[in-house]
Amino acid sequence: MILPSPSLRALAEPWPWYVAGPLIGLFVPLLLLVGNKMFGISSNLRHVCAAGVPGRIEFFRYDWRGTGGWNLAFALGIMIGGALAGRLLMDGADIALSPAARDSLRALGIADFTGLVPRELFTWSALATWRGLVMLIGGGFLIGFGTAYAGGCTSGHAISGLADLQLPSLVAVAGFFAGGLIGTWILLPLML
């Protein structure tokens, strides 16, 4: 896809760390100014369930509009922003990976680096296989269990919890990174 203007082409480039980092860091004080200390994405599943199944299960009986309305809007903004970025900012170039990462993925049978994600893993035909279903269901279970066990997701712990100097968030973030390394270097090669 040809980008419509030079200004959109500039947005397609990654922002430097010294711009993106402080912008993310300023999000926590902004939340404190509006009176909310909680930030995260995993709690949105509870809000959606509370909206869809009111009164049936005790865990979902709470005022989801008052506590989670802004968070649901934030999650919707992430989805819309991702869809717009995928449509407007894609320039047809390959995924930006180092040569070593490409070689490692090729050794696992992944060779198509066009688009946003490898097509060998993220197409309907790949997900409809036993391997794809195990990865999809197993990955979903591990993410759901991990966020429930840790009391939040990576964005909640790494952005809000660490900014609030909470020791459980530091432990959770260390666990998330350890789990990511185990998943990348041990589980993924076994699955592929």
C-alpha positions as protocol buffer text, in pm:
chain_id: "A"
residue {
  index: 1
  type: MET
  ca { x: 0 y: 0 z: 0 }
}
residue {
  index: 2
  type: ILE
  ca { x: 128 y: 347 z: -84 }
}
residue {
  index: 3
  type: LEU
  ca { x: 107 y: 586 z: 206 }
}
residue {
  index: 4
  type: PRO
  ca { x: -115 y: 885 z: 129 }
}
residue {
  index: 5
  type: SER
  ca { x: 113 y: 1161 z: 253 }
}
residue {
  index: 6
  type: PRO
  ca { x: 465 y: 1230 z: 382 }
}
residue {
  index: 7
  type: SER
  ca { x: 326 y: 1308 z: 728 }
}
residue {
  index: 8
  type: LEU
  ca { x: 172 y: 959 z: 752 }
}
residue {
  index: 9
  type: ARG
  ca { x: 498 y: 812 z: 623 }
}
residue {
  index: 10
  type: ALA
  ca { x: 680 y: 982 z: 912 }
}
residue {
  index: 11
  type: LEU
  ca { x: 433 y: 833 z: 1161 }
}
residue {
  index: 12
  type: ALA
  ca { x: 507 y: 484 z: 1026 }
}
residue {
  index: 13
  type: GLU
  ca { x: 863 y: 506 z: 1154 }
}
residue {
  index: 14
  type: PRO
  ca { x: 925 y: 388 z: 1512 }
}
residue {
  index: 15
  type: TRP
  ca { x: 938 y: 670 z: 1763 }
}
residue {
  index: 16
  type: PRO
  ca { x: 1267 y: 704 z: 1949 }
}
residue {
  index: 17
  type: TRP
  ca { x: 1277 y: 577 z: 2307 }
}
residue {
  index: 18
  type: TYR
  ca { x: 1329 y: 926 z: 2446 }
}
residue {
  index: 19
  type: VAL
  ca { x: 990 y: 1031 z: 2302 }
}
residue {
  index: 20
  type: ALA
  ca { x: 782 y: 715 z: 2349 }
}
residue {
  index: 21
  type: GLY
  ca { x: 911 y: 634 z: 2699 }
}
residue {
  index: 22
  type: PRO
  ca { x: 820 y: 966 z: 2861 }
}
residue {
  index: 23
  type: LEU
  ca { x: 481 y: 967 z: 2688 }
}
residue {
  index: 24
  type: ILE
  ca { x: 401 y: 627 z: 2838 }
}
residue {
  index: 25
  type: GLY
  ca { x: 544 y: 741 z: 3172 }
}
residue {
  index: 26
  type: LEU
  ca { x: 321 y: 1050 z: 3178 }
}
residue {
  index: 27
  type: PHE
  ca { x: 15 y: 828 z: 3152 }
}
residue {
  index: 28
  type: VAL
  ca { x: 36 y: 724 z: 3520 }
}
residue {
  index: 29
  type: PRO
  ca { x: 34 y: 1081 z: 3662 }
}
residue {
  index: 30
  type: LEU
  ca { x: -253 y: 1161 z: 3426 }
}
residue {
  index: 31
  type: LEU
  ca { x: -450 y: 870 z: 3574 }
}
residue {
  index: 32
  type: LEU
  ca { x: -375 y: 994 z: 3925 }
}
residue {
  index: 33
  type: LEU
  ca { x: -497 y: 1343 z: 3833 }
}
residue {
  index: 34
  type: VAL
  ca { x: -832 y: 1204 z: 3718 }
}
residue {
  index: 35
  type: GLY
  ca { x: -860 y: 994 z: 4035 }
}
residue {
  index: 36
  type: ASN
  ca { x: -783 y: 647 z: 3902 }
}
residue {
  index: 37
  type: LYS
  ca { x: -482 y: 444 z: 4012 }
}
residue {
  index: 38
  type: MET
  ca { x: -566 y: 131 z: 3813 }
}
residue {
  index: 39
  type: PHE
  ca { x: -443 y: 77 z: 3461 }
}
residue {
  index: 40
  type: GLY
  ca { x: -435 y: -242 z: 3262 }
}
residue {
  index: 41
  type: ILE
  ca { x: -602 y: -431 z: 2984 }
}
residue {
  index: 42
  type: SER
  ca { x: -675 y: -771 z: 3140 }
}
residue {
  index: 43
  type: SER
  ca { x: -946 y: -627 z: 3369 }
}
residue {
  index: 44
  type: ASN
  ca { x: -1152 y: -545 z: 3058 }
}
residue {
  index: 45
  type: LEU
  ca { x: -1253 y: -909 z: 3025 }
}
residue {
  index: 46
  type: ARG
  ca { x: -1416 y: -885 z: 3368 }
}
residue {
  index: 47
  type: HIS
  ca { x: -1591 y: -561 z: 3268 }
}
residue {
  index: 48
  type: VAL
  ca { x: -1726 y: -719 z: 2947 }
}
residue {
  index: 49
  type: CYS
  ca { x: -1850 y: -1023 z: 3143 }
}
residue {
  index: 50
  type: ALA
  ca { x: -2011 y: -797 z: 3405 }
}
residue {
  index: 51
  type: ALA
  ca { x: -2191 y: -606 z: 3129 }
}
residue {
  index: 52
  type: GLY
  ca { x: -2305 y: -924 z: 2951 }
}
residue {
  index: 53
  type: VAL
  ca { x: -2393 y: -1148 z: 3248 }
}
residue {
  index: 54
  type: PRO
  ca { x: -2526 y: -911 z: 3516 }
}
residue {
  index: 55
  type: GLY
  ca { x: -2644 y: -1061 z: 3841 }
}
residue {
  index: 56
  type: ARG
  ca { x: -2572 y: -1425 z: 3761 }
}
residue {
  index: 57
  type: ILE
  ca { x: -2224 y: -1461 z: 3912 }
}
residue {
  index: 58
  type: GLU
  ca { x: -2118 y: -1282 z: 4229 }
}
residue {
  index: 59
  type: PHE
  ca { x: -1775 y: -1193 z: 4088 }
}
residue {
  index: 60
  type: PHE
  ca { x: -1941 y: -990 z: 3811 }
}
residue {
  index: 61
  type: ARG
  ca { x: -2183 y: -796 z: 4034 }
}
residue {
  index: 62
  type: TYR
  ca { x: -2033 y: -450 z: 4053 }
}
residue {
  index: 63
  type: ASP
  ca { x: -2070 y: -113 z: 3884 }
}
residue {
  index: 64
  type: TRP
  ca { x: -1864 y: -184 z: 3573 }
}
residue {
  index: 65
  type: ARG
  ca { x: -1964 y: 150 z: 3416 }
}
residue {
  index: 66
  type: GLY
  ca { x: -1815 y: 350 z: 3700 }
}
residue {
  index: 67
  type: THR
  ca { x: -1500 y: 144 z: 3746 }
}
residue {
  index: 68
  type: GLY
  ca { x: -1427 y: 21 z: 3397 }
}
residue {
  index: 69
  type: GLY
  ca { x: -1599 y: 245 z: 3145 }
}
residue {
  index: 70
  type: TRP
  ca { x: -1288 y: 449 z: 3067 }
}
residue {
  index: 71
  type: ASN
  ca { x: -1077 y: 132 z: 3052 }
}
residue {
  index: 72
  type: LEU
  ca { x: -1315 y: -27 z: 2800 }
}
residue {
  index: 73
  type: ALA
  ca { x: -1293 y: 291 z: 2591 }
}
residue {
  index: 74
  type: PHE
  ca { x: -913 y: 270 z: 2613 }
}
residue {
  index: 75
  type: ALA
  ca { x: -917 y: -95 z: 2494 }
}
residue {
  index: 76
  type: LEU
  ca { x: -1150 y: -3 z: 2208 }
}
residue {
  index: 77
  type: GLY
  ca { x: -909 y: 277 z: 2116 }
}
residue {
  index: 78
  type: ILE
  ca { x: -622 y: 26 z: 2107 }
}
residue {
  index: 79
  type: MET
  ca { x: -816 y: -195 z: 1866 }
}
residue {
  index: 80
  type: ILE
  ca { x: -920 y: 95 z: 1643 }
}
residue {
  index: 81
  type: GLY
  ca { x: -570 y: 243 z: 1650 }
}
residue {
  index: 82
  type: GLY
  ca { x: -416 y: -93 z: 1561 }
}
residue {
  index: 83
  type: ALA
  ca { x: -659 y: -142 z: 1273 }
}
residue {
  index: 84
  type: LEU
  ca { x: -595 y: 208 z: 1140 }
}
residue {
  index: 85
  type: ALA
  ca { x: -219 y: 172 z: 1172 }
}
residue {
  index: 86
  type: GLY
  ca { x: -232 y: -165 z: 998 }
}
residue {
  index: 87
  type: ARG
  ca { x: -431 y: -20 z: 710 }
}
residue {
  index: 88
  type: LEU
  ca { x: -286 y: 328 z: 672 }
}
residue {
  index: 89
  type: LEU
  ca { x: 75 y: 293 z: 780 }
}
residue {
  index: 90
  type: MET
  ca { x: 174 y: -38 z: 620 }
}
residue {
  index: 91
  type: ASP
  ca { x: 413 y: 25 z: 337 }
}
residue {
  index: 92
  type: GLY
  ca { x: 453 y: -335 z: 217 }
}
residue {
  index: 93
  type: ALA
  ca { x: 799 y: -374 z: 368 }
}
residue {
  index: 94
  type: ASP
  ca { x: 900 y: -690 z: 549 }
}
residue {
  index: 95
  type: ILE
  ca { x: 874 y: -719 z: 926 }
}
residue {
  index: 96
  type: ALA
  ca { x: 1170 y: -533 z: 1081 }
}
residue {
  index: 97
  type: LEU
  ca { x: 1376 y: -817 z: 1228 }
}
residue {
  index: 98
  type: SER
  ca { x: 1747 y: -859 z: 1277 }
}
residue {
  index: 99
  type: PRO
  ca { x: 1923 y: -1112 z: 1052 }
}
residue {
  index: 100
  type: ALA
  ca { x: 1983 y: -1337 z: 1355 }
}
residue {
  index: 101
  type: ALA
  ca { x: 1611 y: -1336 z: 1440 }
}
residue {
  index: 102
  type: ARG
  ca { x: 1523 y: -1419 z: 1079 }
}
residue {
  index: 103
  type: ASP
  ca { x: 1770 y: -1708 z: 1080 }
}
residue {
  index: 104
  type: SER
  ca { x: 1627 y: -1842 z: 1408 }
}
residue {
  index: 105
  type: LEU
  ca { x: 1271 y: -1824 z: 1271 }
}
residue {
  index: 106
  type: ARG
  ca { x: 1373 y: -1986 z: 941 }
}
residue {
  index: 107
  type: ALA
  ca { x: 1519 y: -2275 z: 1142 }
}
residue {
  index: 108
  type: LEU
  ca { x: 1170 y: -2318 z: 1294 }
}
residue {
  index: 109
  type: GLY
  ca { x: 1004 y: -2319 z: 950 }
}
residue {
  index: 110
  type: ILE
  ca { x: 891 y: -1956 z: 939 }
}
residue {
  index: 111
  type: ALA
  ca { x: 1006 y: -1785 z: 622 }
}
residue {
  index: 112
  type: ASP
  ca { x: 735 y: -1534 z: 520 }
}
residue {
  index: 113
  type: PHE
  ca { x: 814 y: -1199 z: 683 }
}
residue {
  index: 114
  type: THR
  ca { x: 574 y: -986 z: 479 }
}
residue {
  index: 115
  type: GLY
  ca { x: 282 y: -817 z: 651 }
}
residue {
  index: 116
  type: LEU
  ca { x: 245 y: -756 z: 1024 }
}
residue {
  index: 117
  type: VAL
  ca { x: 289 y: -1117 z: 1143 }
}
residue {
  index: 118
  type: PRO
  ca { x: 431 y: -1441 z: 998 }
}
residue {
  index: 119
  type: ARG
  ca { x: 170 y: -1600 z: 774 }
}
residue {
  index: 120
  type: GLU
  ca { x: 283 y: -1952 z: 867 }
}
residue {
  index: 121
  type: LEU
  ca { x: 141 y: -1891 z: 1215 }
}
residue {
  index: 122
  type: PHE
  ca { x: -140 y: -1636 z: 1178 }
}
residue {
  index: 123
  type: THR
  ca { x: -377 y: -1742 z: 902 }
}
residue {
  index: 124
  type: TRP
  ca { x: -707 y: -1927 z: 935 }
}
residue {
  index: 125
  type: SER
  ca { x: -558 y: -2234 z: 767 }
}
residue {
  index: 126
  type: ALA
  ca { x: -264 y: -2238 z: 1012 }
}
residue {
  index: 127
  type: LEU
  ca { x: -490 y: -2187 z: 1315 }
}
residue {
  index: 128
  type: ALA
  ca { x: -728 y: -2464 z: 1200 }
}
residue {
  index: 129
  type: THR
  ca { x: -459 y: -2731 z: 1246 }
}
residue {
  index: 130
  type: TRP
  ca { x: -405 y: -2926 z: 1570 }
}
residue {
  index: 131
  type: ARG
  ca { x: -82 y: -2735 z: 1629 }
}
residue {
  index: 132
  type: GLY
  ca { x: -261 y: -2403 z: 1572 }
}
residue {
  index: 133
  type: LEU
  ca { x: -548 y: -2493 z: 1803 }
}
residue {
  index: 134
  type: VAL
  ca { x: -311 y: -2609 z: 2078 }
}
residue {
  index: 135
  type: MET
  ca { x: -114 y: -2287 z: 2046 }
}
residue {
  index: 136
  type: LEU
  ca { x: -430 y: -2073 z: 2042 }
}
residue {
  index: 137
  type: ILE
  ca { x: -612 y: -2244 z: 2329 }
}
residue {
  index: 138
  type: GLY
  ca { x: -297 y: -2318 z: 2531 }
}
residue {
  index: 139
  type: GLY
  ca { x: -167 y: -1964 z: 2486 }
}
residue {
  index: 140
  type: GLY
  ca { x: -502 y: -1817 z: 2581 }
}
residue {
  index: 141
  type: PHE
  ca { x: -519 y: -2033 z: 2893 }
}
residue {
  index: 142
  type: LEU
  ca { x: -164 y: -1944 z: 2997 }
}
residue {
  index: 143
  type: ILE
  ca { x: -227 y: -1572 z: 2947 }
}
residue {
  index: 144
  type: GLY
  ca { x: -559 y: -1587 z: 3134 }
}
residue {
  index: 145
  type: PHE
  ca { x: -417 y: -1793 z: 3419 }
}
residue {
  index: 146
  type: GLY
  ca { x: -105 y: -1577 z: 3440 }
}
residue {
  index: 147
  type: THR
  ca { x: -291 y: -1249 z: 3460 }
}
residue {
  index: 148
  type: ALA
  ca { x: -534 y: -1389 z: 3719 }
}
residue {
  index: 149
  type: TYR
  ca { x: -251 y: -1539 z: 3926 }
}
residue {
  index: 150
  type: ALA
  ca { x: -38 y: -1223 z: 3903 }
}
residue {
  index: 151
  type: GLY
  ca { x: -331 y: -993 z: 3975 }
}
residue {
  index: 152
  type: GLY
  ca { x: -294 y: -806 z: 3647 }
}
residue {
  index: 153
  type: CYS
  ca { x: -129 y: -793 z: 3309 }
}
residue {
  index: 154
  type: THR
  ca { x: 204 y: -663 z: 3186 }
}
residue {
  index: 155
  type: SER
  ca { x: 73 y: -314 z: 3116 }
}
residue {
  index: 156
  type: GLY
  ca { x: -88 y: -282 z: 3457 }
}
residue {
  index: 157
  type: HIS
  ca { x: 211 y: -409 z: 3653 }
}
residue {
  index: 158
  type: ALA
  ca { x: 489 y: -265 z: 3436 }
}
residue {
  index: 159
  type: ILE
  ca { x: 340 y: 81 z: 3390 }
}
residue {
  index: 160
  type: SER
  ca { x: 121 y: 146 z: 3693 }
}
residue {
  index: 161
  type: GLY
  ca { x: 262 y: -93 z: 3951 }
}
residue {
  index: 162
  type: LEU
  ca { x: 628 y: -12 z: 3896 }
}
residue {
  index: 163
  type: ALA
  ca { x: 553 y: 360 z: 3884 }
}
residue {
  index: 164
  type: ASP
  ca { x: 378 y: 318 z: 4221 }
}
residue {
  index: 165
  type: LEU
  ca { x: 689 y: 130 z: 4351 }
}
residue {
  index: 166
  type: GLN
  ca { x: 494 y: -185 z: 4431 }
}
residue {
  index: 167
  type: LEU
  ca { x: 712 y: -490 z: 4505 }
}
residue {
  index: 168
  type: PRO
  ca { x: 448 y: -739 z: 4379 }
}
residue {
  index: 169
  type: SER
  ca { x: 454 y: -560 z: 4044 }
}
residue {
  index: 170
  type: LEU
  ca { x: 832 y: -595 z: 4024 }
}
residue {
  index: 171
  type: VAL
  ca { x: 800 y: -968 z: 4095 }
}
residue {
  index: 172
  type: ALA
  ca { x: 519 y: -1000 z: 3839 }
}
residue {
  index: 173
  type: VAL
  ca { x: 716 y: -816 z: 3569 }
}
residue {
  index: 174
  type: ALA
  ca { x: 1021 y: -1037 z: 3634 }
}
residue {
  index: 175
  type: GLY
  ca { x: 789 y: -1340 z: 3603 }
}
residue {
  index: 176
  type: PHE
  ca { x: 639 y: -1208 z: 3278 }
}
residue {
  index: 177
  type: PHE
  ca { x: 985 y: -1167 z: 3126 }
}
residue {
  index: 178
  type: ALA
  ca { x: 1098 y: -1510 z: 3248 }
}
residue {
  index: 179
  type: GLY
  ca { x: 781 y: -1665 z: 3104 }
}
residue {
  index: 180
  type: GLY
  ca { x: 838 y: -1486 z: 2774 }
}
residue {
  index: 181
  type: LEU
  ca { x: 1192 y: -1619 z: 2752 }
}
residue {
  index: 182
  type: ILE
  ca { x: 1079 y: -1974 z: 2836 }
}
residue {
  index: 183
  type: GLY
  ca { x: 800 y: -1948 z: 2581 }
}
residue {
  index: 184
  type: THR
  ca { x: 1030 y: -1813 z: 2310 }
}
residue {
  index: 185
  type: TRP
  ca { x: 1331 y: -2040 z: 2359 }
}
residue {
  index: 186
  type: ILE
  ca { x: 1171 y: -2363 z: 2488 }
}
residue {
  index: 187
  type: LEU
  ca { x: 796 y: -2389 z: 2417 }
}
residue {
  index: 188
  type: LEU
  ca { x: 781 y: -2230 z: 2071 }
}
residue {
  index: 189
  type: PRO
  ca { x: 1054 y: -2453 z: 1922 }
}
residue {
  index: 190
  type: LEU
  ca { x: 874 y: -2759 z: 2066 }
}
residue {
  index: 191
  type: MET
  ca { x: 546 y: -2648 z: 1909 }
}
residue {
  index: 192
  type: LEU
  ca { x: 688 y: -2566 z: 1568 }
}
